[in-house]
């Protein structure tokens, strides 16, 4: 029997989906797992990831704007349906609201189980408005009840969905990295003229609107000579960040690195930054990947006061929470973090890294799939630490 994961991307850096697929392959619940994404020039139509796991890229054609996006999504969905409507599907995973319609159609056609694995609060994302937001809300409200189980990336988002739709079969899977011992590295001091002894604060990830990039640059410009800021990643504001790095001696821009090299670069910093602006409900409730990557690398963190990540940092005692997302509040939070007891922080980070790693999440993943597929369960063990089910 086959498990398919639907997501409208080329599957170049989809670490969460790849992690789930590899875990499911290890568990041996399916004969084959296929990650079904969108075609892209220069990329093969199929790529073998490992035994039993492969990427399948299907084309969808359309123009620009909302109409073009709908046409592309519709064309891709038709291609997915045509390919899999006669296949022996056991489980369909929809990793975004855009894939839920074809997922529901395939469930009805094949009798497969359906898992809705939302990567954020899908109807309240940053920048979603107008007709697109109306259509997204309508689609989700009409179709989410067809899912046999729903997976969410944090407790705040899980609670929102439970209230909005009366969901009961839900599980939280945090996007944690696998348990690893991060060895100290010196990537940033070799790449940039950072004086010995100057603490390095790292922002990693998407360099775009809503991620506090402008405020971070302003805050660390005011900390010149006391701390260095490294902005590492890609996105619409990457060029602006690179230009600011040329203007300020203690601010540095590093291009994005491959997912399997993120941790070693994180290990080259002293502190991690996750300044999410509450520009949407999805951002207000988010639990960013980078937060868990900082913890795994044993880097104390400074975060903005969005709901779940601030509660996590305070509860686990792994860093500081800025009063707001203004440059002054970020600067003050960084100074408080510099004044914290390093030994106490490291002890808290070590405890937290043991609880919030992919191995604990995999326990919850196994439990929910055995339940969805009607298989005998095994003791959950760390399921509560992993997020648990409701």
C-alpha positions as CSV (number, residue, x, y, z in Angstrom):
1,X,0.0,0.0,0.0
2,X,1.1,3.6,-0.8
3,X,1.3,6.7,1.3
4,X,1.4,10.0,-0.7
5,X,2.3,13.4,0.7
6,X,0.8,16.3,-1.3
7,X,2.5,19.7,-1.3
8,X,2.8,22.3,-4.1
9,X,6.6,22.7,-4.1
10,X,9.5,21.2,-5.9
11,X,10.7,19.5,-2.7
12,X,14.2,21.1,-2.6
13,X,14.2,22.1,1.1
14,X,11.0,20.7,2.6
15,X,12.8,19.3,5.7
16,X,9.6,18.7,7.7
17,X,7.9,16.5,5.1
18,X,11.2,14.6,4.3
19,X,11.6,14.0,8.0
20,X,8.1,12.6,8.4
21,X,8.6,10.4,5.3
22,X,11.8,9.0,6.6
23,X,10.3,8.2,10.0
24,X,7.3,6.5,8.3
25,X,9.7,4.4,6.2
26,X,11.6,3.3,9.3
27,X,8.3,2.3,10.9
28,X,7.5,0.1,7.9
29,X,3.8,1.1,7.8
30,X,3.7,1.4,4.0
31,X,5.2,-0.4,1.0
32,X,6.0,2.9,-0.6
33,X,5.9,6.6,0.2
34,X,5.7,9.3,-2.5
35,X,6.2,13.0,-2.0
36,X,4.1,14.6,-4.7
37,X,5.1,18.1,-5.7
38,X,5.3,20.5,-8.6
39,X,7.4,20.2,-11.7
40,X,10.3,22.6,-12.3
41,X,12.7,23.0,-15.2
42,X,16.1,21.4,-14.7
43,X,14.6,19.0,-12.1
44,X,13.8,15.3,-12.8
45,X,10.2,14.2,-12.8
46,X,11.1,11.6,-10.1
47,X,13.9,11.5,-7.5
48,X,14.7,8.5,-5.2
49,X,15.2,9.8,-1.7
50,X,15.9,6.4,-0.1
51,X,14.5,2.9,-0.4
52,X,10.8,3.2,-0.3
53,X,10.7,7.0,-0.5
54,X,10.7,9.1,-3.7
55,X,9.7,12.5,-4.9
56,X,7.3,12.8,-7.8
57,X,7.0,16.2,-9.6
58,X,3.9,16.9,-11.7
59,X,3.3,19.9,-13.9
60,X,0.5,22.5,-13.5
61,X,0.2,25.3,-15.9
62,X,-1.2,28.8,-15.5
63,X,-0.6,32.5,-15.8
64,X,0.0,35.3,-13.3
65,X,-2.2,36.7,-10.5
66,X,-5.0,35.0,-8.6
67,X,-6.5,33.5,-11.8
68,X,-3.2,32.1,-12.9
69,X,-2.5,30.6,-9.4
70,X,-5.9,29.0,-9.4
71,X,-5.3,27.6,-12.9
72,X,-1.9,26.2,-11.9
73,X,-3.3,24.6,-8.7
74,X,-6.2,23.2,-10.6
75,X,-4.0,21.7,-13.3
76,X,-1.6,20.2,-10.8
77,X,-4.5,18.8,-8.8
78,X,-5.9,17.2,-11.9
79,X,-2.5,15.6,-12.7
80,X,-2.4,14.3,-9.1
81,X,-5.9,12.8,-9.3
82,X,-5.2,11.2,-12.7
83,X,-2.0,9.6,-11.5
84,X,-3.3,8.2,-8.2
85,X,-7.1,7.5,-8.6
86,X,-6.5,3.8,-9.5
87,X,-3.5,3.3,-7.2
88,X,-3.7,1.2,-3.9
89,X,-3.5,4.2,-1.6
90,X,-3.5,3.6,2.1
91,X,-3.1,7.2,3.4
92,X,-3.1,10.6,1.8
93,X,-1.3,13.5,3.5
94,X,-2.3,17.0,2.6
95,X,0.4,19.5,3.7
96,X,-1.5,22.7,2.8
97,X,-5.0,23.9,2.2
98,X,-4.3,24.0,-1.5
99,X,-4.0,20.2,-1.6
100,X,-7.0,19.4,0.5
101,X,-9.6,19.4,-2.4
102,X,-7.7,16.8,-4.4
103,X,-6.9,14.9,-1.2
104,X,-10.6,14.6,-0.4
105,X,-11.4,13.5,-4.0
106,X,-8.8,10.8,-3.8
107,X,-10.0,9.6,-0.4
108,X,-13.5,9.2,-1.8
109,X,-12.2,7.4,-4.9
110,X,-9.8,5.0,-3.3
111,X,-11.0,4.6,0.3
112,X,-7.7,5.8,1.7
113,X,-7.3,7.5,5.0
114,X,-6.7,11.3,4.9
115,X,-4.4,13.3,7.2
116,X,-4.4,17.1,7.0
117,X,-0.9,18.2,8.1
118,X,-1.1,22.0,8.2
119,X,2.3,23.8,8.4
120,X,0.7,27.0,9.8
121,X,-2.6,28.5,10.5
122,X,-3.7,28.2,6.9
123,X,-6.5,30.7,6.7
124,X,-4.6,33.4,8.7
125,X,-1.3,33.5,7.0
126,X,0.8,36.6,6.5
127,X,-0.3,38.5,3.4
128,X,-3.5,36.5,2.8
129,X,-6.4,38.8,2.2
130,X,-9.4,39.6,0.0
131,X,-10.8,37.0,-2.4
132,X,-7.9,34.6,-1.7
133,X,-8.6,34.6,2.0
134,X,-12.3,34.1,1.5
135,X,-11.8,31.2,-0.9
136,X,-9.2,29.6,1.5
137,X,-11.6,29.9,4.5
138,X,-14.4,28.4,2.5
139,X,-12.4,25.5,1.2
140,X,-11.0,24.6,4.7
141,X,-14.4,24.9,6.5
142,X,-16.0,22.7,3.8
143,X,-13.3,20.0,3.6
144,X,-11.5,19.7,7.0
145,X,-14.2,17.5,8.4
146,X,-13.2,14.9,5.8
147,X,-9.8,14.4,7.4
148,X,-9.4,11.4,9.6
149,X,-6.7,13.1,11.6
150,X,-5.1,16.6,11.7
151,X,-1.5,17.5,12.5
152,X,-0.5,20.9,13.7
153,X,2.9,22.5,14.3
154,X,2.1,24.0,17.7
155,X,-0.4,23.9,20.6
156,X,-1.7,27.4,20.0
157,X,-2.6,26.6,16.4
158,X,-4.0,23.2,17.5
159,X,-6.3,25.0,20.0
160,X,-7.5,27.5,17.3
161,X,-8.4,24.7,14.9
162,X,-10.2,22.8,17.7
163,X,-12.3,25.9,18.5
164,X,-13.0,26.8,14.9
165,X,-14.0,23.4,13.6
166,X,-14.7,21.3,16.7
167,X,-11.9,18.9,15.8
168,X,-11.1,16.0,18.1
169,X,-8.5,13.8,16.3
170,X,-5.5,16.1,16.4
171,X,-1.8,15.8,17.2
172,X,1.0,18.4,17.6
173,X,4.2,17.6,15.9
174,X,6.9,20.2,16.5
175,X,9.3,20.8,13.7
176,X,12.4,19.7,15.7
177,X,15.7,18.6,14.3
178,X,17.0,15.1,15.1
179,X,19.0,14.8,18.3
180,X,22.6,15.7,17.6
181,X,25.6,16.9,19.5
182,X,26.5,20.2,17.8
183,X,30.3,20.6,17.8
184,X,31.6,24.2,18.1
185,X,32.5,25.7,14.8
186,X,34.0,29.0,13.7
187,X,32.3,29.6,10.4
188,X,31.3,33.2,11.1
189,X,34.6,34.4,12.6
190,X,36.4,33.0,9.6
191,X,34.0,34.5,7.1
192,X,33.7,38.0,8.7
193,X,36.0,40.3,10.7
194,X,34.3,39.7,14.0
195,X,36.8,40.4,16.9
196,X,37.6,37.6,19.3
197,X,35.4,37.6,22.3
198,X,32.6,39.6,20.6
199,X,29.3,37.7,21.1
200,X,27.5,36.7,17.9
201,X,23.7,36.8,17.6
202,X,22.3,34.8,14.7
203,X,19.1,35.2,12.7
204,X,18.6,32.2,10.4
205,X,15.7,31.5,8.0
206,X,13.5,33.4,5.6
207,X,14.6,37.1,5.3
208,X,11.3,38.7,4.6
209,X,8.5,40.8,5.9
210,X,7.2,40.0,9.3
211,X,10.5,38.4,10.5
212,X,11.8,41.4,12.4
213,X,14.7,41.9,10.0
214,X,14.5,45.8,9.9
215,X,14.2,46.0,13.6
216,X,17.1,43.6,14.2
217,X,19.4,45.7,12.0
218,X,18.4,48.8,13.8
219,X,18.8,47.2,17.2
220,X,22.3,45.8,16.6
221,X,23.4,49.0,14.9
222,X,22.8,50.6,18.4
223,X,24.9,47.8,19.9
224,X,27.9,48.5,17.7
225,X,31.1,47.3,19.4
226,X,29.2,45.2,21.9
227,X,27.7,42.4,19.8
228,X,27.7,41.2,16.2
229,X,24.6,40.3,14.2
230,X,24.7,37.6,11.5
231,X,21.7,37.4,9.2
232,X,21.7,34.0,7.3
233,X,19.1,32.9,4.8
234,X,17.2,33.9,1.7
235,X,14.2,36.0,0.8
236,X,12.8,39.3,-0.5
237,X,14.9,41.3,2.1
238,X,18.2,39.4,1.6
239,X,19.5,42.1,-0.8
240,X,18.6,44.8,1.7
241,X,20.3,42.9,4.6
242,X,23.4,42.5,2.5
243,X,23.5,46.2,1.8
244,X,23.1,47.0,5.5
245,X,26.0,44.6,6.2
246,X,28.2,46.7,3.9
247,X,27.2,49.8,5.9
248,X,27.6,48.6,9.4
249,X,30.9,46.8,10.6
250,X,29.2,44.6,13.2
251,X,26.3,43.4,11.0
252,X,27.0,40.6,8.5
253,X,25.0,38.8,5.8
254,X,25.5,35.1,5.1
255,X,23.6,33.3,2.2
256,X,21.4,30.4,3.0
257,X,23.1,27.0,3.5
258,X,21.8,23.5,2.8
259,X,19.4,22.1,5.4
260,X,22.0,19.5,6.5
261,X,24.5,22.2,7.2
262,X,22.3,24.5,9.2
263,X,23.2,23.1,12.6
264,X,26.9,23.4,12.1
265,X,26.4,27.1,11.2
266,X,24.1,27.6,14.2
267,X,26.9,26.2,16.3
268,X,29.2,29.1,15.2
269,X,27.0,31.7,16.9
270,X,26.6,32.4,20.6
271,X,22.9,33.3,20.7
272,X,19.9,32.8,18.4
273,X,17.2,35.3,17.4
274,X,13.5,34.6,16.5
275,X,11.8,38.0,16.3
276,X,8.4,37.3,14.7
277,X,6.1,40.3,14.1
278,X,2.4,39.6,15.0
279,X,1.3,40.7,11.5
280,X,-1.1,37.8,11.2
281,X,-2.7,35.3,13.5
282,X,-0.5,32.5,12.0
283,X,2.6,34.5,13.0
284,X,1.2,35.2,16.5
285,X,0.7,31.5,17.1
286,X,3.8,30.1,15.3
287,X,6.5,27.9,16.7
288,X,9.4,28.5,14.3
289,X,11.8,25.8,13.2
290,X,14.7,28.0,14.0
291,X,13.8,28.1,17.7
292,X,14.3,24.3,18.0
293,X,17.5,24.5,15.9
294,X,19.0,27.0,18.3
295,X,18.0,24.8,21.3
296,X,19.6,21.7,19.6
297,X,22.8,23.7,19.1
298,X,22.7,24.8,22.7
299,X,22.3,28.5,21.9
300,X,20.3,30.8,24.3
301,X,17.6,32.6,22.4
302,X,16.0,36.0,22.3
303,X,12.4,35.9,21.0
304,X,9.6,38.3,20.4
305,X,6.5,38.0,22.7
306,X,4.3,36.0,20.3
307,X,2.1,33.6,22.1
308,X,3.7,30.1,22.0
309,X,7.4,30.8,21.4
310,X,7.5,33.3,24.4
311,X,5.7,30.8,26.6
312,X,8.1,28.1,25.6
313,X,11.2,30.2,26.3
314,X,9.9,31.3,29.7
315,X,8.8,27.8,30.7
316,X,12.1,26.1,29.5
317,X,14.3,29.0,30.8
318,X,16.4,29.0,27.6
319,X,16.6,32.7,26.9
320,X,14.8,36.0,27.1
321,X,11.6,37.5,25.7
322,X,11.7,41.0,24.3
323,X,9.0,43.4,25.5
324,X,7.9,44.0,21.9
325,X,9.4,44.0,18.4
326,X,10.8,47.5,18.5
327,X,14.6,48.0,18.0
328,X,14.8,49.4,21.6
329,X,13.1,46.3,23.1
330,X,15.3,43.9,21.0
331,X,18.4,45.8,22.1
332,X,17.3,45.6,25.8
333,X,16.5,41.9,25.5
334,X,19.9,41.2,24.0
335,X,21.6,43.0,26.8
336,X,19.6,41.0,29.4
337,X,20.6,37.8,27.6
338,X,24.3,38.8,27.7
339,X,24.0,39.3,31.5
340,X,22.5,35.8,32.1
341,X,24.4,33.0,33.9
342,X,25.9,30.9,31.0
343,X,25.9,27.7,33.1
344,X,22.3,27.9,34.0
345,X,21.3,28.6,30.4
346,X,23.4,25.6,29.2
347,X,21.8,23.3,31.7
348,X,18.3,24.4,30.6
349,X,19.2,24.1,26.9
350,X,20.5,20.5,27.5
351,X,17.3,19.5,29.2
352,X,15.1,21.1,26.5
353,X,17.1,19.6,23.6
354,X,16.4,16.1,25.0
355,X,12.7,16.7,25.1
356,X,12.3,18.7,21.9
357,X,14.1,16.6,19.3
358,X,12.7,14.7,16.3
359,X,13.0,11.3,18.1
360,X,10.3,12.4,20.6
361,X,8.1,13.7,17.8
362,X,8.5,10.4,15.9
363,X,6.9,8.7,18.9
364,X,3.7,10.8,18.5
365,X,3.9,10.3,14.7
366,X,3.9,6.5,15.0
367,X,1.0,6.6,17.5
368,X,-1.2,8.7,15.3
369,X,-0.6,6.7,12.1
370,X,-1.3,3.4,13.8
371,X,-4.5,4.9,15.0
372,X,-5.5,6.3,11.6
373,X,-4.7,2.9,9.9
374,X,-6.4,0.9,12.6
375,X,-3.2,-0.9,13.7
376,X,-2.5,-2.1,17.2
377,X,-0.7,0.6,19.2
378,X,2.4,0.5,21.3
379,X,3.1,2.5,24.4
380,X,3.5,6.2,23.6
381,X,6.4,6.9,26.1
382,X,7.4,10.4,25.2
383,X,4.2,11.3,23.4
384,X,3.4,14.0,26.0
385,X,6.7,15.7,25.5
386,X,6.3,15.4,21.8
387,X,3.0,17.4,21.8
388,X,0.5,14.6,22.2
389,X,-2.9,14.0,20.7
390,X,-6.4,15.1,21.6
